[in-house]
Amino acid sequence: MKSNSGSAERGQLEEERRKYQRRLIPANLVAVIIALVAAICQVFMPMVSMDFIVTGDLISAVSSSVSDSAEGGGQSGETTEMLAYVMQDVNTQITVQVQPLEVLSLGASPEAGDVREYLSQNLMGGGAFVDEILAQSMPYLTSYMVAQAAEAQFGEFEDAPVEQIRAVTDLINQGSYDEAKSQFRDAALQYAQSIGRELTAEQIGDISGTFDEIVDSGIREDGSFSYTDAFSSLAGSGEDGENSSPSVPGMDFAGGMFDQMTDEQAEMTGTALFAVVAALIGLTTALWLIMALIAFLKIFMRNKRFTMWYVKLFCWIPCVLFVLAPVLALKLAPSFVGDMAGGAAGFIEALSAVPATFGGSGIVSGVCLALLWLISVFWFFPIKRKIRKINKEIY
């Protein structure tokens, strides 16, 4: 009789254990979904995504900090003054992104040209933001060129209105290139008069020729306009000594920033990017997928419990490294510049003040990891404790 009672009690305990095991099925499914979302986002979303707001004040502050640490401060100070003038209307957003699949496609030993192209497209937006900055600064940039042609001092035109010139440069943005060129001469003469200067026939001829060259050089085959192409051409002709047109301080866009990298530097950069993506994104994505597979298979097994310690141990790294670390670095940077030279300190302080937002797959993986912890603590663990308790009673 006692044996029958013990057998019945054991049967009840086993039935109760099966009931708790079944309760793990929806929990396992949720874990599978979380893991797949994290893995898919890490593969197809940018692992790093940063948006920066660049303004004329920021450009002036950075330029000023650089000139403070440069030798021959007179010329540097003049350049900073001119940049502050021509960039005063600038307000644009720069987006920096690093896509895992694109980095992996470069290979462990990438070609230098491929690396430069990748960096230009993803870290510099293919030069789109440079074009936007030039478009926004075009009215003051053109006014400065007219004032320089008229040999005016900065104080003579610093606060002068530029509506005449702006009306002409707006025509470029509208695609009315011939009209812009035809109206520029009168606008330039009116602007020169407004700052108390008279342009000679030679001066107006030179500045009109420069403006025409800018417009012609910026027109693409599809009819759109590229300010980067326009000023690259202007800077290039000046370097050869064939163009005596007014110079534009800080506006030499001949050759992109990444074109200045040597082949060895480009290849090393590409290899480093590949290693980071393969080691961090590859590893953590693999761990998410392993957990998703195990959690799914456990649904069909008698024992539906599974461990997830490996995900919790490593999968926080992308969020911390690609999201939290950059945010903290920008916030804390000013507190570490006390012992630096004035120019370097000013440069860092200026950059730390840039309005910036950070995104990318690191945020998604961080959210997924937080959700995994929550369902572990409030869903998995209580059920697992019940099952362990029953197992002790049975065995």
Residue pairs with C-beta under 8 A, 6 or more apart in sequence:
10 394
13 390
13 393
13 394
14 394
16 390
17 387
17 390
17 391
17 394
20 383
20 386
20 387
20 390
21 302
21 303
21 304
21 387
22 304
23 383
24 298
24 304
24 305
24 380
24 383
25 299
25 304
27 375
27 379
27 380
27 383
28 295
28 296
28 298
28 299
28 304
28 306
29 295
29 299
30 375
30 379
31 291
31 292
31 295
31 308
31 372
31 375
31 380
32 292
32 295
32 296
34 368
34 371
34 372
34 375
35 288
35 289
35 291
35 292
35 295
35 311
35 368
35 372
36 288
36 289
36 292
37 364
37 368
38 285
38 288
38 315
38 364
38 365
38 368
38 369
39 285
39 288
39 289
39 292
41 361
41 364
41 365
42 100
42 281
42 284
42 285
42 288
42 318
42 361
42 364
42 365
43 100
43 101
43 281
43 285
44 101
45 360
45 361
45 364
46 97
46 98
46 99
46 100
46 359
46 360
46 361
47 98
47 99
47 100
47 277
47 280
47 281
47 318
47 322
47 360
47 361
47 362
48 96
48 97
48 98
48 322
48 360
48 362
49 95
49 96
49 97
49 98
49 358
49 359
49 360
50 95
50 96
50 97
50 326
50 356
50 357
50 358
50 359
51 93
51 94
51 95
51 96
51 356
51 357
51 359
52 93
52 94
52 95
52 96
52 354
52 355
52 356
53 91
53 92
53 93
53 94
53 354
53 355
53 356
54 90
54 91
54 92
54 93
54 94
54 129
54 133
54 354
55 90
55 91
56 84
56 87
56 88
56 89
56 90
56 91
56 137
58 350
58 353
58 354
59 83
59 84
59 87
59 90
60 80
60 83
60 84
60 87
61 346
61 350
61 353
62 347
62 350
62 351
63 79
63 80
63 83
63 84
63 250
64 80
64 346
65 342
65 343
65 344
65 345
65 346
65 347
65 349
65 350
66 76
66 343
66 347
67 73
67 76
67 77
67 79
67 80
67 343
68 342
68 343
68 346
69 341
69 342
69 343
69 344
69 347
70 76
70 343
78 249
79 249
79 250
81 154
82 144
82 154
82 249
82 250
83 249
83 250
85 140
85 144
85 154
85 158
86 137
86 140
86 141
86 144
86 248
87 133
87 137
87 140
88 137
88 140
89 136
89 137
89 139
89 140
90 133
90 136
90 137
91 136
92 129
92 132
92 133
92 136
93 129
94 125
94 129
95 125
95 129
96 122
96 123
97 122
97 360
98 122
98 273
98 277
98 360
99 122
100 277
100 281
100 361
102 118
102 122
103 118
103 273
103 274
103 277
104 274
104 277
104 278
106 114
106 115
106 118
106 270
106 273
106 274
107 270
107 274
108 271
108 274
108 275
108 278
109 267
109 271
110 266
110 267
110 270
110 271
110 274
111 267
112 261
112 262
112 263
112 264
112 266
112 267
112 270
113 266
114 270
115 266
115 267
115 269
115 270
116 256
116 258
116 259
116 261
116 266
118 270
119 258
119 266
119 269
120 126
120 127
120 256
120 258
123 258
124 130
124 256
124 257
124 258
127 228
127 256
130 227
130 228
130 253
131 226
131 227
131 228
134 141
134 227
134 228
134 230
134 231
134 251
135 173
135 227
138 169
138 172
138 227
139 162
139 165
139 166
139 169
140 162
141 248
141 251
142 165
142 168
142 169
142 211
143 157
143 160
143 162
143 165
143 191
144 157
144 248
145 207
145 210
145 211
145 245
145 246
145 248
146 165
146 188
146 191
146 192
146 199
146 207
147 156
147 157
147 191
147 192
147 195
147 197
148 246
148 247
149 188
149 199
149 203
149 204
149 206
149 207
149 246
150 192
150 195
150 197
150 198
150 199
150 203
151 197
152 192
152 195
152 196
152 197
156 195
156 196
156 197
157 195
160 191
160 194
160 195
161 194
162 191
164 187
164 190
164 191
164 194
165 187
165 188
165 191
167 183
167 187
168 180
168 183
168 184
168 187
169 180
171 177
171 179
171 180
171 183
172 180
172 215
172 218
172 225
173 225
175 223
175 224
175 225
177 215
177 216
177 219
177 225
180 215
181 208
181 211
181 212
181 215
184 208
184 211
184 212
185 204
185 208
188 199
188 204
188 207
188 208
188 211
189 199
189 204
192 198
192 199
199 207
206 244
206 245
206 246
207 245
207 246
209 245
210 234
210 243
210 245
210 246
213 233
213 234
213 237
213 243
213 245
214 230
214 231
214 233
214 234
215 230
217 229
217 230
217 232
217 233
217 234
218 225
218 226
218 227
218 229
218 230
218 233
219 225
220 226
220 229
228 253
231 248
231 251
231 253
232 253
232 254
232 255
234 243
234 245
234 248
235 248
235 251
235 252
235 253
235 254
236 254
237 243
238 245
238 247
239 254
258 266
261 269
280 317
280 318
280 321
281 318
281 361
283 314
284 314
284 315
284 317
284 318
284 365
287 310
287 311
287 314
287 315
288 311
288 315
288 365
288 368
290 310
291 306
291 308
291 310
291 311
294 306
295 306
298 304
298 305
298 306
305 384
305 387
308 372
308 376
311 369
311 372
312 369
312 372
312 373
315 365
315 368
315 369
316 365
316 366
316 369
318 361
318 362
318 365
318 366
319 362
319 363
319 365
319 366
319 369
320 362
321 362
322 358
322 360
322 361
322 362
323 358
323 359
323 360
323 362
323 363
323 366
326 358
327 358
330 351
330 352
330 354
330 356
331 352
333 348
333 349
333 351
333 352
334 348
334 349
334 352
336 348
337 344
337 345
337 348
337 349
338 345
340 348
